[in-house]
Amino acid sequence: MPRILPSARVAGLALLLAGVTAGALWLQAADHRDSAFLTANPGQDIADIYSFLSPANPNNLVLAMTVAGLQAPSDAGTVMFPAGVVYQFKIDSNGDAVEDYVIQAYAVGAGRSQVMKFVGPARPARTGAVNTLLNDAPPLLVPVSYGTEPRVKSRSGISAFAGLRDDPFFFDLVQFQAVLGGTASGFRSPGVDTFAGTNVLALVIEFPIALLGGATQVGVWGAVNVPN
């Protein structure tokens, strides 16, 4: 099986599950275009990782990853998931900060015929920074949504989406910079969303928590990898 090597950054989010309630601990804040390499390769640049219980079914976990931040609406139809990139959700179910389960996704094709292949959640073939592709289960094939209509696919209780969407992260970057510069003492109320009107490429998957072996507490982080 081909190895997949890590790209320049990993973003993360931890989720505590207790019955039907959940609380979240941030490990890193949002980060858009944090190096010259990732500015030139936006499809490899993680903006945010989200993890929460499904509002419709508290027995399901929803994971979302956004990449390629700060895309203008006029770029719709020209921004797409790059080939040769593997997006990974890594899930720790026993608190040792090592992934016990992984979900991998990678795009095939181009344009409006592009398809995202989701595999997992499954036990990883290899843990750590260098991984191998999961080949034990058939992938869930999801047509990438580049228009307004979401193209969601489901199988065996797992549902997934991939496509260009409005950036859901709210952040007042101007005021944040003013605070850092000493010209302001706090954030504005209401704040001004710096990311309003910009798009990201999003990957979203929902699945039963039972697929994680009965875990009651999980840690979740994301990685972008490229095959060697």
Residue frames as a rotation matrix with the C-alpha (Angstrom) as fourth column:
MET 1
0.581 0.814 0.000 0.00
0.814 -0.581 0.000 0.00
0.000 0.000 -1.000 0.00
PRO 2
-0.007 -0.630 0.777 1.38
0.488 -0.680 -0.547 3.47
0.873 0.375 0.312 -0.80
ARG 3
-0.309 -0.160 -0.938 2.62
0.923 -0.287 -0.255 5.57
-0.229 -0.944 0.236 2.08
ILE 4
0.474 0.425 0.771 1.22
0.552 -0.826 0.116 9.05
0.686 0.370 -0.626 2.51
LEU 5
-0.484 -0.799 -0.359 3.47
0.837 -0.301 -0.457 11.74
0.257 -0.521 0.814 3.93
PRO 6
0.253 0.643 -0.723 2.32
0.828 -0.530 -0.183 14.74
-0.501 -0.552 -0.667 5.96
SER 7
0.275 -0.130 0.953 2.06
0.589 -0.760 -0.274 18.22
0.760 0.637 -0.133 4.53
ALA 8
-0.471 -0.728 0.498 3.12
0.147 -0.622 -0.769 21.34
0.870 -0.289 0.400 6.38
ARG 9
-0.736 0.176 0.654 0.48
-0.637 -0.507 -0.580 21.63
0.230 -0.844 0.485 9.06
VAL 10
-0.518 0.632 -0.576 -2.00
0.597 0.750 0.286 19.80
0.613 -0.196 -0.766 11.22
ALA 11
-0.534 0.436 0.725 -4.95
-0.647 -0.762 -0.018 21.44
0.544 -0.479 0.689 12.97
GLY 12
-0.729 0.175 -0.662 -6.89
0.367 0.916 -0.162 19.89
0.579 -0.361 -0.731 15.80
LEU 13
-0.192 0.733 0.652 -9.92
-0.824 -0.482 0.299 19.83
0.533 -0.480 0.696 18.05
ALA 14
-0.972 -0.085 -0.218 -10.73
0.046 0.844 -0.534 17.59
0.230 -0.529 -0.817 21.00
LEU 15
-0.123 0.985 0.122 -14.27
-0.642 -0.172 0.747 16.45
0.756 0.013 0.654 21.76
LEU 16
-0.951 -0.076 0.300 -15.49
-0.292 0.541 -0.789 15.04
-0.102 -0.837 -0.537 25.06
LEU 17
-0.279 0.879 -0.387 -18.49
-0.427 0.247 0.870 12.74
0.860 0.408 0.306 24.78
ALA 18
-0.987 0.070 0.148 -20.61
-0.107 0.406 -0.908 11.85
-0.124 -0.911 -0.393 27.81
GLY 19
-0.271 0.934 0.234 -23.94
0.502 0.344 -0.793 10.24
-0.821 -0.098 -0.562 27.01
VAL 20
0.302 0.468 0.831 -25.77
0.953 -0.183 -0.243 12.67
0.039 0.865 -0.501 24.76
THR 21
0.953 -0.035 -0.302 -23.88
0.019 -0.985 0.174 15.80
-0.304 -0.171 -0.937 25.82
ALA 22
0.380 -0.863 0.332 -20.60
0.891 0.244 -0.383 17.13
0.250 0.442 0.862 24.54
GLY 23
0.825 -0.251 -0.506 -18.01
-0.018 -0.907 0.421 19.76
-0.565 -0.338 -0.753 25.36
ALA 24
0.769 -0.537 0.348 -15.14
0.498 0.160 -0.852 20.92
0.401 0.829 0.390 23.14
LEU 25
0.534 -0.714 -0.454 -11.53
0.220 -0.401 0.889 21.86
-0.817 -0.574 -0.057 23.91
TRP 26
0.972 -0.210 -0.109 -9.64
-0.180 -0.353 -0.918 23.85
0.154 0.912 -0.381 21.28
LEU 27
0.476 -0.877 0.056 -6.08
0.696 0.415 0.585 22.73
-0.537 -0.240 0.809 20.62
GLN 28
-0.753 -0.656 0.058 -5.40
0.556 -0.586 0.589 25.31
-0.353 0.476 0.806 17.92
ALA 29
-0.017 0.732 -0.681 -7.29
-0.091 -0.679 -0.728 28.32
-0.996 0.050 0.078 16.60
ALA 30
0.837 0.374 0.401 -8.35
0.372 0.151 -0.916 28.88
-0.403 0.915 -0.013 13.02
ASP 31
-0.136 -0.933 -0.334 -5.52
-0.059 -0.329 0.942 29.42
-0.989 0.148 -0.010 10.59
HIS 32
0.833 0.438 0.339 -5.86
0.338 0.084 -0.938 30.51
-0.439 0.895 -0.078 6.98
ARG 33
0.768 -0.545 0.336 -2.89
0.268 -0.203 -0.942 30.68
0.581 0.814 -0.010 4.57
ASP 34
0.934 -0.358 0.000 -0.08
-0.116 -0.302 0.946 30.46
-0.338 -0.884 -0.324 7.08
SER 35
-0.056 -0.995 0.083 2.91
0.158 0.073 0.985 30.04
-0.986 0.068 0.153 4.73
ALA 36
-0.209 -0.106 -0.972 4.01
-0.840 -0.490 0.234 30.86
-0.501 0.865 0.013 1.21
PHE 37
-0.982 -0.176 -0.074 3.91
-0.190 0.859 0.475 27.16
-0.020 0.481 -0.877 0.29
LEU 38
-0.554 0.828 0.081 0.32
0.680 0.507 -0.530 26.76
-0.480 -0.239 -0.844 1.46
THR 39
0.012 0.509 -0.860 -0.75
-0.283 -0.824 -0.492 30.01
-0.959 0.249 0.134 -0.18
ALA 40
-0.462 -0.271 -0.844 0.49
-0.877 0.001 0.480 28.48
-0.129 0.963 -0.238 -3.43
ASN 41
-0.770 0.218 -0.599 -1.19
0.000 0.939 0.343 25.13
0.638 0.264 -0.724 -2.58
PRO 42
-0.495 0.585 0.643 -4.48
-0.840 -0.510 -0.183 26.13
0.220 -0.631 0.744 -0.89
GLY 43
0.445 0.715 -0.538 -5.97
-0.561 0.692 0.456 22.65
0.698 0.099 0.709 -1.19
GLN 44
-0.009 -0.528 -0.849 -3.36
0.499 0.734 -0.462 21.45
0.867 -0.428 0.256 1.31
ASP 45
-0.836 -0.338 0.432 -4.00
-0.099 -0.682 -0.724 24.24
0.539 -0.648 0.538 3.83
ILE 46
-0.224 0.762 -0.607 -6.34
0.892 0.411 0.187 23.32
0.392 -0.500 -0.772 6.71
ALA 47
-0.350 0.218 0.911 -8.41
-0.218 -0.965 0.147 26.28
0.911 -0.147 0.385 7.85
ASP 48
-0.255 0.352 0.900 -10.50
-0.967 -0.107 -0.232 24.64
0.015 -0.930 0.368 10.60
ILE 49
-0.769 0.169 -0.617 -11.55
0.123 0.986 0.116 21.32
0.628 0.014 -0.778 12.10
TYR 50
-0.271 0.763 0.587 -15.05
-0.926 -0.373 0.058 20.97
0.263 -0.528 0.808 13.61
SER 51
-0.760 0.067 -0.646 -16.38
0.150 0.986 -0.075 18.12
0.632 -0.154 -0.760 15.74
PHE 52
-0.642 0.619 0.453 -19.86
-0.758 -0.424 -0.495 17.90
-0.114 -0.661 0.742 17.29
LEU 53
-0.700 0.526 0.483 -22.78
0.331 0.838 -0.434 15.62
-0.633 -0.144 -0.761 17.99
SER 54
-0.796 0.456 0.399 -25.45
0.385 -0.127 0.914 15.58
0.467 0.881 -0.075 15.29
PRO 55
-0.809 0.556 0.191 -28.34
-0.568 -0.655 -0.499 17.92
-0.153 -0.512 0.846 16.21
ALA 56
0.045 0.869 -0.492 -30.72
-0.894 0.254 0.368 15.45
0.445 0.424 0.789 14.57
ASN 57
0.800 0.146 -0.582 -29.26
0.023 0.962 0.274 12.32
0.599 -0.232 0.766 16.17
PRO 58
0.559 -0.604 0.568 -27.09
-0.827 -0.453 0.333 12.59
0.056 -0.656 -0.752 19.31
ASN 59
0.653 -0.336 0.679 -25.85
0.025 0.905 0.425 9.04
-0.757 -0.261 0.599 18.69
ASN 60
0.663 -0.410 0.627 -23.99
0.727 0.153 -0.669 10.32
0.178 0.899 0.400 15.62
LEU 61
0.113 -0.724 -0.681 -20.72
0.416 -0.588 0.694 12.24
-0.903 -0.361 0.234 15.46
VAL 62
0.924 0.137 0.356 -20.15
0.381 -0.400 -0.834 14.92
0.028 0.906 -0.421 12.81
LEU 63
0.031 -0.955 -0.295 -16.63
0.542 -0.232 0.808 15.81
-0.840 -0.185 0.510 11.69
ALA 64
0.925 0.237 0.298 -15.82
0.378 -0.490 -0.786 18.65
-0.041 0.839 -0.542 9.30
MET 65
-0.113 -0.972 -0.207 -12.60
0.663 -0.229 0.713 19.94
-0.740 -0.056 0.670 7.79
THR 66
0.943 0.330 -0.046 -12.23
0.190 -0.647 -0.738 23.13
-0.273 0.688 -0.673 5.78
VAL 67
-0.117 -0.984 0.133 -9.28
0.719 0.008 0.695 23.87
-0.685 0.177 0.707 3.50
ALA 68
-0.565 -0.199 0.801 -8.36
0.786 -0.426 0.449 26.52
0.252 0.883 0.396 0.91
GLY 69
0.108 0.634 -0.765 -9.70
0.826 -0.486 -0.286 29.46
-0.554 -0.601 -0.576 2.90
LEU 70
-0.155 -0.092 -0.984 -10.38
-0.010 -0.996 0.094 33.02
-0.988 0.024 0.153 1.72
GLN 71
-0.761 -0.025 0.648 -11.79
0.623 0.249 0.741 32.05
-0.180 0.968 -0.174 -1.67
ALA 72
-0.747 0.502 -0.435 -13.88
-0.498 -0.857 -0.135 34.75
-0.441 0.116 0.890 -3.35
PRO 73
0.120 0.882 0.456 -17.40
-0.048 0.464 -0.885 33.78
-0.992 0.084 0.098 -4.51
SER 74
0.593 0.084 -0.801 -16.30
-0.751 -0.301 -0.587 34.67
-0.290 0.950 -0.115 -8.04
ASP 75
-0.493 -0.857 -0.149 -13.84
-0.866 0.468 0.173 31.76
-0.079 0.214 -0.974 -7.84
ALA 76
0.083 0.599 0.796 -16.67
-0.377 0.759 -0.531 29.22
-0.922 -0.256 0.289 -7.77
GLY 77
0.960 0.269 0.075 -16.09
-0.059 0.459 -0.887 26.70
-0.273 0.847 0.456 -10.51
THR 78
0.543 -0.832 -0.116 -12.33
-0.373 -0.115 -0.921 27.32
0.752 0.543 -0.373 -10.57
VAL 79
-0.333 -0.611 0.718 -11.36
-0.930 0.087 -0.357 26.20
0.156 -0.787 -0.597 -7.04
MET 80
0.680 0.560 -0.472 -11.39
-0.494 0.827 0.270 22.44
0.542 0.049 0.839 -6.55
PHE 81
0.730 -0.411 0.546 -9.85
-0.331 0.486 0.809 19.72
-0.598 -0.771 0.218 -4.44
PRO 82
0.071 -0.777 -0.626 -6.38
-0.997 -0.060 -0.039 18.86
-0.007 0.627 -0.779 -5.80
ALA 83
0.836 0.091 -0.540 -5.52
-0.203 0.967 -0.151 15.37
0.509 0.236 0.828 -6.98
GLY 84
0.082 -0.883 -0.462 -2.90
0.332 0.461 -0.823 13.42
0.940 -0.086 0.331 -5.07
VAL 85
-0.640 -0.205 0.741 -3.89
-0.566 -0.527 -0.634 14.80
0.521 -0.825 0.221 -1.66
VAL 86
-0.219 0.544 -0.810 -5.31
0.533 0.762 0.368 12.69
0.817 -0.352 -0.457 1.19
TYR 87
-0.234 0.271 0.934 -7.42
-0.681 -0.731 0.041 14.40
0.693 -0.627 0.356 3.86
GLN 88
-0.389 0.001 -0.921 -7.55
0.400 0.901 -0.167 12.60
0.830 -0.434 -0.351 7.19
PHE 89
0.391 0.450 0.803 -9.65
-0.731 -0.379 0.568 12.79
0.560 -0.809 0.181 10.34
LYS 90
-0.467 -0.587 -0.661 -7.72
0.045 0.731 -0.681 11.05
0.883 -0.348 -0.315 13.12
ILE 91
0.450 0.771 0.450 -9.61
-0.567 -0.143 0.811 9.87
0.690 -0.620 0.373 16.19
ASP 92
-0.747 -0.654 -0.119 -8.11
-0.239 0.432 -0.870 8.90
0.620 -0.621 -0.479 19.55
SER 93
0.270 0.955 -0.125 -10.54
-0.286 0.204 0.936 6.80
0.919 -0.217 0.328 21.61
ASN 94
0.583 -0.053 -0.811 -8.40
0.656 0.620 0.431 5.99
0.480 -0.783 0.396 24.67
GLY 95
0.999 -0.025 -0.028 -6.70
-0.004 -0.822 0.570 9.27
-0.037 -0.569 -0.821 25.58
ASP 96
0.377 -0.925 0.047 -3.13
0.572 0.272 0.774 8.45
-0.729 -0.265 0.631 24.54
ALA 97
0.372 -0.154 -0.915 -2.98
-0.472 -0.881 -0.044 11.06
-0.799 0.448 -0.400 21.72
VAL 98
-0.854 -0.521 -0.013 -2.46
-0.292 0.458 0.839 8.32
-0.431 0.720 -0.544 19.11
GLU 99
-0.216 0.838 -0.500 -5.12
-0.974 -0.149 0.171 7.69
0.069 0.524 0.849 16.48
ASP 100
-0.587 0.149 0.796 -7.19
-0.186 0.932 -0.312 4.55
-0.788 -0.331 -0.519 17.05
TYR 101
0.264 0.687 0.677 -9.47
0.741 0.305 -0.598 5.23
-0.617 0.660 -0.429 14.08
VAL 102
-0.701 -0.466 -0.540 -9.02
-0.007 -0.753 0.658 7.19
-0.713 0.465 0.524 10.89
ILE 103
0.561 0.768 0.310 -11.21
0.461 0.022 -0.887 8.52
-0.688 0.640 -0.341 8.10
GLN 104
-0.596 -0.794 -0.116 -9.48
0.261 -0.328 0.908 9.22
-0.759 0.511 0.403 4.80
ALA 105
0.631 0.773 0.058 -10.81
0.349 -0.216 -0.912 11.19
-0.693 0.596 -0.406 1.84
TYR 106
-0.562 -0.793 -0.234 -9.30
0.086 -0.337 0.938 11.92
-0.823 0.507 0.258 -1.56
ALA 107
0.356 0.728 -0.587 -10.61
-0.450 -0.417 -0.790 13.37
-0.819 0.545 0.179 -4.81
VAL 108
-0.532 -0.425 0.732 -10.63
0.507 0.533 0.678 11.80
-0.678 0.732 -0.068 -8.25
GLY 109
0.143 0.568 0.811 -11.55
0.985 -0.161 -0.061 13.50
0.096 0.807 -0.582 -11.49
ALA 110
-0.870 -0.422 -0.256 -11.90
0.431 -0.902 0.023 17.20
-0.241 -0.090 0.966 -12.16
GLY 111
-0.817 0.549 0.178 -14.51
-0.336 -0.704 0.626 19.92
0.469 0.451 0.759 -12.59
ARG 112
-0.146 0.874 0.463 -18.14
-0.989 -0.136 -0.054 19.20
0.016 -0.466 0.884 -11.87
SER 113
0.597 0.290 -0.748 -17.53
-0.359 0.930 0.074 15.48
0.717 0.224 0.660 -12.39
GLN 114
-0.500 -0.856 0.130 -15.05
-0.484 0.152 -0.862 15.35
0.718 -0.494 -0.490 -9.50
VAL 115
0.640 0.650 -0.410 -15.79
-0.063 0.575 0.815 12.72
0.766 -0.496 0.409 -6.86
MET 116
-0.168 -0.645 0.745 -14.53
-0.923 -0.163 -0.349 12.51
0.347 -0.747 -0.568 -3.26
LYS 117
0.175 0.131 -0.976 -13.82
0.045 0.989 0.141 9.02
0.984 -0.068 0.167 -1.92
PHE 118
0.108 -0.069 0.992 -14.39
-0.957 -0.276 0.085 8.62
0.268 -0.959 -0.096 1.84
VAL 119
0.074 -0.132 -0.988 -13.01
0.050 0.990 -0.129 5.54
0.996 -0.040 0.080 3.63
GLY 120
-0.861 -0.346 -0.372 -13.59
0.344 0.142 -0.928 4.74
0.374 -0.928 -0.004 7.31
PRO 121
0.305 -0.692 0.654 -13.86
-0.950 -0.263 0.165 5.16
0.058 -0.673 -0.738 10.17
ALA 122
0.853 -0.146 -0.501 -11.47
0.061 0.982 -0.181 2.23
0.518 0.124 0.846 10.42
ARG 123
0.719 -0.687 -0.104 -8.41
0.238 0.103 0.966 1.14
-0.653 -0.719 0.238 12.34
PRO 124
0.635 -0.521 -0.570 -5.33
-0.753 -0.581 -0.308 2.77
-0.171 0.625 -0.761 10.77
ALA 125
0.881 -0.418 -0.221 -2.86
0.264 0.822 -0.505 0.58
0.393 0.386 0.835 8.96
ARG 126
-0.207 -0.960 -0.186 -0.12
0.871 -0.094 -0.483 2.80
0.446 -0.262 0.856 10.36
THR 127
0.775 0.488 -0.400 -0.17
0.627 -0.667 0.401 5.60
-0.071 -0.562 -0.824 12.96
GLY 128
-0.027 -0.804 -0.594 1.82
0.585 -0.495 0.643 8.80
-0.811 -0.330 0.483 13.26
ALA 129
-0.020 -0.052 -0.998 2.98
-0.413 -0.909 0.055 11.29
-0.911 0.413 -0.003 10.66
VAL 130
-0.665 -0.221 -0.714 3.50
-0.745 0.260 0.614 8.75
0.050 0.940 -0.338 7.84
ASN 131
-0.059 0.782 0.620 0.43
-0.513 0.509 -0.691 6.63
-0.856 -0.359 0.371 7.06
THR 132
-0.978 -0.122 0.168 -0.83
0.072 0.562 0.824 4.13
-0.195 0.818 -0.541 4.51
LEU 133
-0.520 0.826 -0.218 -4.04
-0.797 -0.376 0.473 4.25
0.309 0.419 0.854 2.54
LEU 134
-0.357 0.532 0.768 -6.98
-0.440 0.629 -0.641 2.21
-0.824 -0.566 0.009 3.82
ASN 135
-0.619 0.088 -0.780 -7.88
-0.751 0.223 0.621 -0.50
0.229 0.971 -0.072 1.32
ASP 136
-0.979 0.162 0.121 -9.98
0.097 0.902 -0.421 -2.90
-0.177 -0.400 -0.899 3.38
ALA 137
-0.151 0.987 -0.058 -13.39
0.545 0.034 -0.838 -1.31
-0.825 -0.159 -0.543 2.76
PRO 138
-0.200 0.142 0.969 -15.03
0.941 -0.248 0.230 0.10
0.273 0.958 -0.084 -0.38
PRO 139
-0.947 -0.214 -0.240 -15.10
0.280 -0.917 -0.284 3.91
-0.159 -0.336 0.928 -0.36
LEU 140
0.178 0.965 -0.195 -18.23
0.716 -0.263 -0.647 6.01
-0.675 -0.025 -0.737 -0.10
LEU 141
-0.633 -0.412 0.655 -18.34
0.772 -0.394 0.498 7.93
0.053 0.821 0.568 -3.39
VAL 142
0.211 0.655 -0.725 -19.56
0.655 -0.646 -0.393 11.52
-0.726 -0.392 -0.565 -3.01
PRO 143
0.181 -0.118 0.976 -19.93
0.874 -0.436 -0.215 13.88
0.451 0.892 0.024 -6.00
VAL 144
-0.656 -0.504 -0.562 -18.24
0.708 -0.669 -0.228 17.17
-0.261 -0.547 0.795 -5.11
SER 145
0.457 0.889 0.009 -20.68
0.872 -0.446 -0.201 20.07
-0.175 0.099 -0.980 -4.74
TYR 146
-0.731 -0.682 -0.015 -19.52
0.658 -0.711 0.250 23.16
-0.181 0.173 0.968 -6.58
GLY 147
-0.445 0.676 0.587 -23.02
0.117 -0.606 0.787 24.57
0.888 0.419 0.190 -6.98
THR 148
-0.443 0.332 0.833 -25.54
-0.809 -0.549 -0.211 25.69
0.387 -0.767 0.511 -4.36
GLU 149
0.653 0.750 -0.106 -27.28
-0.647 0.625 0.436 22.30
0.394 -0.216 0.893 -4.12
PRO 150
-0.151 -0.733 0.663 -25.54
-0.920 0.350 0.177 19.97
-0.362 -0.583 -0.728 -1.63
ARG 151
0.347 0.164 -0.924 -24.78
-0.621 0.778 -0.095 16.53
0.703 0.606 0.371 -3.06
VAL 152
-0.181 -0.320 0.930 -24.80
-0.953 0.290 -0.086 14.27
-0.242 -0.902 -0.358 0.01
LYS 153
0.049 0.153 -0.987 -24.34
-0.482 0.869 0.111 10.51
0.875 0.470 0.116 -0.21
SER 154
0.065 0.064 0.996 -25.10
-0.978 0.203 0.051 7.91
-0.199 -0.977 0.076 2.47
ARG 155
0.178 0.013 -0.984 -24.37
-0.372 0.927 -0.055 4.25
0.911 0.376 0.169 3.08
SER 156
0.047 -0.125 -0.991 -24.71
0.625 0.777 -0.068 1.99
0.779 -0.617 0.115 6.14
GLY 157
0.679 0.364 -0.638 -25.55
0.734 -0.368 0.571 4.91
-0.027 -0.856 -0.517 8.43
ILE 158
-0.272 -0.831 -0.486 -22.65
0.611 -0.539 0.580 7.08
-0.744 -0.140 0.654 7.21
SER 159
0.781 0.499 0.375 -23.31
0.614 -0.507 -0.605 10.31
-0.112 0.703 -0.702 5.30
ALA 160
-0.202 -0.932 -0.302 -20.72
0.696 -0.354 0.625 12.55
-0.689 -0.084 0.720 3.66
PHE 161
0.920 0.383 0.085 -20.40
0.349 -0.698 -0.626 15.84
-0.180 0.605 -0.775 1.78
ALA 162
-0.228 -0.963 -0.147 -17.55
0.724 -0.268 0.636 17.57
-0.651 0.039 0.758 -0.06
GLY 163
0.253 0.335 0.908 -17.68
0.913 -0.394 -0.109 20.93
0.321 0.856 -0.405 -1.78
LEU 164
-0.767 -0.489 0.416 -17.24
0.416 -0.872 -0.258 24.69
0.489 -0.025 0.872 -1.87
ARG 165
0.328 0.894 -0.306 -19.15
0.830 -0.117 0.546 26.52
0.452 -0.433 -0.780 0.86
ASP 166
0.514 -0.056 0.856 -19.26
-0.254 -0.963 0.089 29.80
0.819 -0.264 -0.509 2.79
ASP 167
-0.540 -0.789 -0.293 -16.60
0.127 0.267 -0.955 29.85
0.832 -0.553 -0.044 5.53
PRO 168
0.471 0.834 -0.288 -18.46
0.410 0.082 0.908 29.13
0.781 -0.546 -0.303 8.81
PHE 169
-0.122 -0.578 -0.807 -15.68
0.991 -0.020 -0.136 30.47
0.063 -0.816 0.575 11.05
PHE 170
0.794 0.391 0.466 -16.38
0.331 -0.920 0.208 33.91
0.510 -0.010 -0.860 12.61
PHE 171
0.129 -0.792 -0.597 -13.37
0.954 -0.065 0.292 36.03
-0.270 -0.607 0.747 13.55
ASP 172
0.990 0.139 0.002 -12.73
0.137 -0.977 -0.162 39.78
-0.021 0.161 -0.987 13.88
LEU 173
0.350 -0.932 0.091 -9.15
0.928 0.331 -0.172 39.80
0.130 0.145 0.981 12.58
VAL 174
0.076 -0.306 0.949 -8.87
0.253 -0.915 -0.315 43.60
0.964 0.264 0.008 12.42
GLN 175
0.676 0.238 0.697 -9.74
-0.548 -0.469 0.692 44.00
0.492 -0.850 -0.187 16.09
PHE 176
0.912 -0.398 -0.098 -7.54
0.391 0.773 0.500 41.06
-0.123 -0.494 0.861 17.04
GLN 177
0.108 -0.910 0.401 -4.58
0.847 -0.127 -0.516 42.77
0.521 0.395 0.757 15.39
ALA 178
0.208 0.038 0.977 -5.47
-0.211 -0.974 0.083 46.00
0.955 -0.224 -0.195 17.18
VAL 179
0.966 0.143 0.216 -5.43
-0.244 0.221 0.944 44.17
0.088 -0.965 0.249 20.53
LEU 180
0.602 -0.798 -0.001 -2.04
0.795 0.600 0.087 42.65
-0.069 -0.053 0.996 19.72
GLY 181
-0.075 -0.643 0.762 -0.75
0.666 -0.602 -0.441 46.06
0.742 0.474 0.473 18.66
GLY 182
-0.587 -0.176 -0.790 -1.88
0.796 -0.299 -0.526 47.70
-0.144 -0.938 0.316 21.89
THR 183
-0.949 0.260 0.179 -4.37
-0.185 -0.918 0.351 50.08
0.256 0.299 0.919 20.28
ALA 184
0.118 0.993 0.014 -7.44
-0.625 0.064 0.778 48.23
0.771 -0.100 0.629 21.64
SER 185
-0.571 -0.328 0.752 -8.11
-0.820 0.269 -0.505 46.49
-0.037 -0.905 -0.423 24.93
GLY 186
-0.486 0.453 0.747 -10.70
-0.017 0.850 -0.526 43.98
-0.874 -0.268 -0.405 23.77
PHE 187
-0.815 0.223 0.535 -12.99
0.579 0.338 0.742 42.77
-0.015 0.915 -0.404 21.02
ARG 188
-0.820 0.572 0.007 -15.89
-0.554 -0.797 0.240 44.77
0.143 0.193 0.971 19.60
SER 189
-0.716 0.683 0.143 -19.49
0.554 0.681 -0.480 43.90
-0.425 -0.264 -0.866 20.38
PRO 190
0.858 0.099 0.505 -20.79
0.064 0.953 -0.296 43.02
-0.510 0.286 0.811 17.92
GLY 191
-0.197 -0.979 0.057 -17.66
0.053 0.048 0.997 41.93
-0.979 0.200 0.042 16.13
VAL 192
0.463 0.226 -0.857 -17.02
-0.807 -0.291 -0.513 42.21
-0.366 0.930 0.048 12.41
ASP 193
0.604 -0.170 0.779 -16.51
0.160 0.983 0.090 38.88
-0.781 0.070 0.621 10.65
THR 194
-0.148 -0.780 -0.608 -13.32
-0.636 -0.396 0.662 39.09
-0.757 0.485 -0.438 8.60
PHE 195
-0.890 -0.266 0.371 -14.23
0.027 0.781 0.624 35.90
-0.456 0.565 -0.688 6.72
ALA 196
0.094 0.995 -0.027 -17.74
0.096 -0.036 -0.995 37.01
-0.991 0.090 -0.099 5.73
GLY 197
0.751 0.332 -0.570 -18.38
-0.492 -0.293 -0.820 36.46
-0.440 0.896 -0.057 2.03
THR 198
-0.234 -0.848 -0.476 -15.42
-0.969 0.245 0.038 34.14
0.084 0.470 -0.879 1.53
ASN 199
0.774 0.554 -0.307 -15.56
-0.574 0.819 0.031 30.44
0.268 0.152 0.951 0.72
VAL 200
-0.288 -0.810 0.511 -13.70
-0.844 0.467 0.265 27.29
-0.454 -0.354 -0.818 1.75
LEU 201
-0.158 0.194 -0.968 -13.55
-0.523 0.815 0.249 23.75
0.837 0.546 -0.027 0.46
ALA 202
-0.115 0.249 0.962 -15.33
-0.982 0.120 -0.149 21.60
-0.152 -0.961 0.230 3.05
LEU 203
-0.490 0.037 -0.871 -15.35
-0.179 0.974 0.142 17.89
0.853 0.225 -0.471 3.86
VAL 204
-0.289 0.506 0.813 -18.08
-0.957 -0.137 -0.255 16.70
-0.018 -0.852 0.524 6.23
ILE 205
-0.478 0.165 -0.862 -18.90
-0.129 0.958 0.255 13.21
0.869 0.233 -0.437 7.46
GLU 206
-0.073 0.534 0.842 -21.52
-0.996 -0.085 -0.032 11.97
0.055 -0.841 0.538 9.94
PHE 207
-0.242 -0.057 -0.969 -21.46
-0.226 0.974 -0.001 8.47
0.944 0.219 -0.249 11.39
PRO 208
0.806 0.579 -0.124 -22.68
-0.055 0.281 0.958 6.49
0.590 -0.765 0.259 14.43
ILE 209
0.220 -0.719 0.659 -20.46
-0.955 -0.298 -0.006 6.87
0.201 -0.627 -0.752 17.51
ALA 210
0.728 0.134 0.673 -20.87
-0.386 0.890 0.241 3.11
-0.567 -0.435 0.700 17.95
LEU 211
0.909 -0.414 -0.050 -18.41
0.146 0.427 -0.892 2.65
0.391 0.804 0.449 15.09
LEU 212
0.145 -0.881 0.451 -15.69
-0.615 -0.437 -0.656 3.89
0.775 -0.182 -0.605 17.46
GLY 213
-0.352 -0.365 -0.862 -15.84
0.194 0.872 -0.449 0.78
0.916 -0.325 -0.237 19.60
GLY 214
0.474 0.662 -0.580 -18.03
0.713 0.098 0.694 2.16
0.517 -0.743 -0.425 22.37
ALA 215
-0.629 -0.775 -0.058 -15.73
0.684 -0.518 -0.513 5.10
0.368 -0.363 0.856 23.19
THR 216
0.496 0.773 -0.395 -17.19
0.868 -0.445 0.220 7.71
-0.006 -0.453 -0.892 25.56
GLN 217
0.624 -0.374 -0.686 -14.36
-0.106 -0.910 0.400 10.22
-0.774 -0.177 -0.608 25.10
VAL 218
0.479 -0.461 0.747 -12.53
0.866 0.390 -0.314 10.94
-0.147 0.797 0.585 21.87
GLY 219
0.026 -0.520 -0.854 -9.90
-0.033 -0.854 0.520 13.32
-0.999 0.015 -0.040 20.59
VAL 220
0.633 0.284 0.720 -10.13
0.692 0.212 -0.691 14.46
-0.349 0.935 -0.062 16.98
TRP 221
0.028 -0.588 -0.808 -7.57
-0.219 -0.793 0.569 16.15
-0.975 0.161 -0.150 14.75
GLY 222
0.927 0.353 0.126 -7.03
0.074 0.157 -0.985 16.58
-0.368 0.922 0.120 11.05
ALA 223
-0.143 -0.988 -0.067 -4.11
-0.031 -0.063 0.998 16.13
-0.989 0.144 -0.021 8.68
VAL 224
0.861 0.253 -0.441 -3.43
-0.434 -0.085 -0.897 16.66
-0.264 0.964 0.036 5.00
ASN 225
0.068 -0.841 0.536 -1.03
-0.083 0.531 0.843 14.19
-0.994 -0.102 -0.034 3.42
VAL 226
0.512 0.009 -0.859 0.51
-0.853 -0.116 -0.509 13.59
-0.104 0.993 -0.051 0.00
PRO 227
0.947 -0.177 0.269 1.68
0.184 0.983 0.001 10.21
-0.264 0.049 0.963 -1.34
ASN 228
0.180 -0.953 -0.245 5.44
-0.507 -0.303 0.807 9.76
-0.843 -0.021 -0.537 -1.72
